[in-house]
């Protein structure tokens, strides 16, 4: 891989120019995630929300549960589909003719990490990354923080969709 050479740009009117990917672990999906997905759905013809599987990282919810919750909370968006993938993000993009990855950025620390990934993805496959600033209402949110608050009985209304909150409370109560 020669990162000093820029990949050939894709023609303007290819389907990849109108398809976007919102990747993540979504364990669980938060209102911050949904804000980015909703905004991406308004910009692109098709948006793939892909739950990426990291075998070295155990989740609270199974892959199927996360996909089910995402499907439920994005059902109102006809141009959004939910899937899963294990491996390189750019391989998912190639397999689905996707030319752009949409990432929510909460803080400068997010940007530092995401910029490295964006540059690598562009170098590997010419896949662009759109950094979308998070709505200030959700700038503090992370799935880990939501799980911690719920674990200790804190109020998670307003930070996750109601069906996700119900599942989260049940899962933590039964654990």
C-alpha positions as CSV (number, residue, x, y, z in Angstrom):
1,X,0.0,0.0,0.0
2,X,1.5,3.3,-1.1
3,X,-0.2,6.1,0.9
4,X,1.7,8.7,-1.0
5,X,-0.5,8.1,-4.1
6,X,-4.0,9.3,-4.0
7,X,-6.7,6.8,-5.2
8,X,-8.5,7.7,-8.4
9,X,-11.6,9.7,-7.6
10,X,-14.9,8.0,-8.3
11,X,-17.1,9.4,-11.1
12,X,-19.6,12.0,-9.7
13,X,-22.8,10.0,-10.4
14,X,-21.9,6.6,-9.2
15,X,-24.2,5.0,-6.6
16,X,-21.4,5.1,-4.0
17,X,-21.7,8.9,-4.0
18,X,-25.2,8.6,-2.6
19,X,-24.7,5.7,-0.2
20,X,-23.2,6.2,3.3
21,X,-22.2,4.0,6.2
22,X,-22.7,4.8,9.9
23,X,-20.5,2.1,11.7
24,X,-20.3,1.4,15.4
25,X,-20.7,-1.1,18.1
26,X,-24.0,0.4,19.3
27,X,-24.0,-1.4,22.7
28,X,-26.5,0.1,23.2
29,X,-27.6,2.6,20.6
30,X,-28.0,6.0,22.2
31,X,-29.9,9.2,21.1
32,X,-26.5,10.6,20.1
33,X,-26.1,7.7,17.6
34,X,-29.7,8.2,16.3
35,X,-29.1,11.9,15.8
36,X,-26.2,11.1,13.5
37,X,-28.2,8.4,11.7
38,X,-31.2,10.7,11.2
39,X,-29.0,13.5,9.9
40,X,-27.1,11.2,7.5
41,X,-30.5,9.8,6.3
42,X,-31.5,13.3,5.3
43,X,-28.3,13.7,3.3
44,X,-27.9,10.4,1.5
45,X,-30.2,8.2,-0.6
46,X,-29.2,5.1,1.4
47,X,-27.6,4.8,4.8
48,X,-26.2,1.5,6.1
49,X,-26.0,1.3,9.9
50,X,-23.5,-1.5,10.5
51,X,-22.8,-3.1,13.8
52,X,-19.2,-4.0,13.7
53,X,-18.2,-7.1,15.5
54,X,-15.0,-7.0,17.6
55,X,-14.3,-10.5,18.9
56,X,-11.9,-9.2,21.5
57,X,-14.5,-6.8,22.9
58,X,-17.5,-8.4,24.8
59,X,-20.7,-6.5,24.7
60,X,-23.7,-6.3,27.1
61,X,-26.0,-7.1,24.2
62,X,-25.6,-9.8,21.6
63,X,-25.1,-8.8,18.0
64,X,-28.6,-9.9,17.1
65,X,-30.0,-7.8,20.0
66,X,-28.1,-4.7,18.9
67,X,-29.3,-5.1,15.3
68,X,-32.9,-5.7,16.5
69,X,-32.8,-2.5,18.6
70,X,-31.3,-0.5,15.8
71,X,-33.9,-1.8,13.4
72,X,-36.7,-0.9,15.8
73,X,-35.5,2.7,16.4
74,X,-34.7,3.4,12.7
75,X,-37.9,1.9,11.3
76,X,-39.2,5.3,10.6
77,X,-36.3,5.9,8.1
78,X,-37.1,4.1,4.9
79,X,-33.6,4.7,3.4
80,X,-31.8,3.2,6.4
81,X,-30.9,-0.5,6.7
82,X,-29.2,-2.3,9.5
83,X,-26.5,-5.0,9.1
84,X,-23.4,-6.3,10.7
85,X,-19.8,-6.9,9.7
86,X,-16.6,-8.2,11.0
87,X,-13.3,-7.0,9.4
88,X,-12.1,-3.8,7.8
89,X,-14.7,-1.0,7.4
90,X,-13.5,-0.4,3.8
91,X,-14.2,-4.0,2.9
92,X,-17.8,-3.5,4.0
93,X,-17.8,-0.3,1.9
94,X,-16.4,-2.1,-1.1
95,X,-18.9,-5.0,-0.8
96,X,-21.8,-2.6,-0.6
97,X,-20.6,0.1,-3.1
98,X,-20.5,2.7,-0.3
99,X,-18.3,5.8,-0.9
100,X,-18.6,7.6,2.4
101,X,-18.4,6.9,6.1
102,X,-20.3,9.2,8.5
103,X,-18.9,9.6,12.0
104,X,-20.2,11.6,14.8
105,X,-17.6,13.7,16.6
106,X,-18.2,14.7,20.3
107,X,-14.9,16.3,21.1
108,X,-11.4,17.0,19.9
109,X,-10.2,13.7,21.3
110,X,-12.7,11.9,19.0
111,X,-11.4,13.8,16.0
112,X,-7.8,12.9,16.7
113,X,-8.6,9.2,16.7
114,X,-11.2,9.3,13.8
115,X,-8.9,11.3,11.6
116,X,-6.3,8.6,11.6
117,X,-8.9,6.0,10.7
118,X,-10.3,8.3,8.0
119,X,-6.9,8.8,6.4
120,X,-6.2,5.0,6.4
121,X,-9.6,4.3,4.9
122,X,-9.0,6.8,2.2
123,X,-5.5,5.4,1.5
124,X,-6.8,1.8,1.4
125,X,-9.9,2.3,-0.7
126,X,-10.6,5.9,-1.5
127,X,-13.5,5.9,0.9
128,X,-14.2,9.4,2.3
129,X,-15.2,10.2,5.8
130,X,-17.7,12.9,6.8
131,X,-17.2,14.1,10.4
132,X,-20.5,15.3,11.7
133,X,-20.4,17.4,14.9
134,X,-22.7,15.9,17.6
135,X,-25.7,17.8,18.7
136,X,-24.7,19.6,21.9
137,X,-27.5,17.8,23.7
138,X,-25.7,14.5,23.2
139,X,-22.0,15.6,23.3
140,X,-21.4,13.9,26.6
141,X,-23.0,10.6,25.7
142,X,-21.4,7.3,25.2
143,X,-22.8,3.8,25.4
144,X,-20.4,3.0,28.2
145,X,-21.5,6.0,30.2
146,X,-25.2,5.1,29.7
147,X,-24.6,1.5,30.8
148,X,-22.8,2.7,34.0
149,X,-25.6,5.1,34.8
150,X,-28.3,2.4,34.2
151,X,-26.2,-0.1,36.3
152,X,-26.4,2.1,39.3
153,X,-30.1,3.0,38.9
154,X,-29.7,6.4,37.3
155,X,-32.2,8.0,35.0
156,X,-31.4,7.2,31.3
157,X,-34.6,8.7,29.9
158,X,-33.7,11.1,27.2
159,X,-30.4,9.6,26.4
160,X,-31.5,6.3,24.8
161,X,-34.8,5.5,23.0
162,X,-37.5,4.2,25.3
163,X,-37.4,0.6,23.9
164,X,-33.6,0.5,24.4
165,X,-34.0,1.9,28.0
166,X,-36.4,-0.9,28.8
167,X,-34.1,-3.6,27.5
168,X,-31.1,-2.1,29.3
169,X,-32.9,-1.9,32.6
170,X,-34.1,-5.5,32.2
171,X,-30.7,-6.8,31.2
172,X,-28.9,-5.1,34.1
173,X,-31.6,-6.2,36.6
174,X,-31.3,-9.8,35.4
175,X,-27.5,-9.8,35.5
